[in-house]
Amino acid sequence: MVIGAGGHAKIVVELARSCGFEVVGCLDADDTPRFVVGAPVIGRDDMASSLLSNGVRFAALGIGNNRVRERIGVELEALGFSLPALISPNAVVSPSAEVERGAIVMPGAVLNAECRIGPFGIVNTSASVDHDCRLGIAVHIAPGSRLAGSVIVGDRAMIGVGSAVAPGVSIGADAVLGAGATAIHDIPSNTVAVGTPARARATR
């Protein structure tokens, strides 16, 4: 079962299949009957408990919003679902990297030595996370972005498309690093930082 039925859910459905899971369907706030890359939308999010009663044990999060993804992940685990880490066969993952429950690693991603991807995180298409990085809960590393070694990314932070983070820099919880930005200094929590070098332009 995949939660969500938008564009991100399409990728998660195909990722789950590539990891050997059968996707029985998607649940979404909009339960209009339709298909998500062949997986039927079978109801609203509140149907999860009935699917569990009918023998569905595994769930995946096809939701892009970090805060919502974390909330729903916690709710599904409380119901009794298992949220396995989904790692594309076409990702390059160090044997010493750690990918925690509910996280997803997309095709072309690279995870290097002793990095850790926290629960419900996303390492998206062709993004790279270098050695000793620490990613918190429900972080999103967007397509084509690059984290150098020993970067720390706080819970629910968003690292935008094609951005880069220099070695040892910390990105605070709930921060956003804009698309194409380069962080060479720490980015505070709850801020939006853009540009090269990235500077905080707004608070969230």
Summary of the structure (lengths in Angstrom):
residues: 204
radius of gyration: 16.7
end to end distance: 32.2
largest distance: 52.3
contacts: 746
relative contact order: 0.10
helix: 17%
strand: 29%
